[in-house]
């Protein structure tokens, strides 16, 4: 995806590493290598850094660099998303852990890597974090739909995450208000809105052409109406409501690492690490759930397990709320969650229409977007239908959208 030279990367990374080393003792060897494949991360350049000291002890880090190319930054709100992720790690993540410790929780839920260092200067934004792959976490391809064990773990951990948010709201309302003021949705509600509509609409129109407008009028009109209202749907994310929580904001397989700790069921994950908190926001808990279910699962799984996954989410949320001395019936009644799943389903449909297209692209077919000649070329590439499989996936999402 990027033809950024190794020399450019070293110029960006080495000063960051040296800054880190100044506060962590002398090290004498630094190895840098790419940590992601084309298409795995559209908002950052990800590199592994291994630092070896004189005793041959190693420290394994991930450095996430902001794209610095002008055309790319003119489209995507890069400065904003990096400042937001830094705010999450420096303020929100610490509070998510703190409230558990204050309430005497022994097994603290901490589904994010340790942050070591940040940079915020323009075109040089960066985060230095633990390399969780060295702790037995691994990626799962975004091109493969999540199976039930993976979806189940995601739903349970989203329940835990949202429960911690509700607990902060309940026990520390001033802290939650501070987060709410700093985490209003600003990715889609920015200058990027026009570009994202220019990406979503051509993709949706391709799916529309696959319908018989008369024989399949319900599905056709549903998608057509969603596309026409796309801008309003995304603007409505600013309306957070009384049941709002801290959303991950980009809850999909590409942003999760899984650990498999049960040798009797080696293909079933036992632990989840959530990455890429760049779109973290305040919003309905249904937004994270809809995003994951519509973007990352297929129709067969949804038809079998949709209700069960919602129940597992709510059971997990309820357990954590009870441990933290909170009343689930006050903070999020189950019938309110179901209402939100219906109310915000158009958001899930729009995200699937856009994100599934990106997720299905093969690495070999992804051009160098960071160094594209024009902004128009970047937008056009994000609007390309990757395969017939994409059309099938979105048609299935629309069918399930209508039954939500």
Secondary structure, DSSP 8 states (H G I E B T S, - for coil): -----HHHHHHHHHHHHHHHHHTS----EEEEEE-S-TTS-SS-EEEEEEEE-TT--EEEEEEEE----HHHHHHS-HHHHHHHHHHIIIIIHHHHHHHHHHTT-SS----S--EEEEE-STT--EEEEE-GGGGTEE---TTS---HHHHHHHHHHHHHHHHHHHHHHHH-HHHHHHHHHH----SSSSTHHHHHHHHHHHHHHHHHTTS-TTTTHHHHHHHHHHHHTHHHHHHGGG---TT-EEE-S--SGGGEEEE---GGGTTS--EEEE---TT-EEE-HHHHHHHHHHHH--HHHHHHHHHHHHHHHHHHHHHHHHHTT--HHHH--HHHHHHHHHHTHHHHHHHHHHHHHHHT--GGG----TT-S-HHHHHHHHT----HHHHHHHHHHHHHHHT-
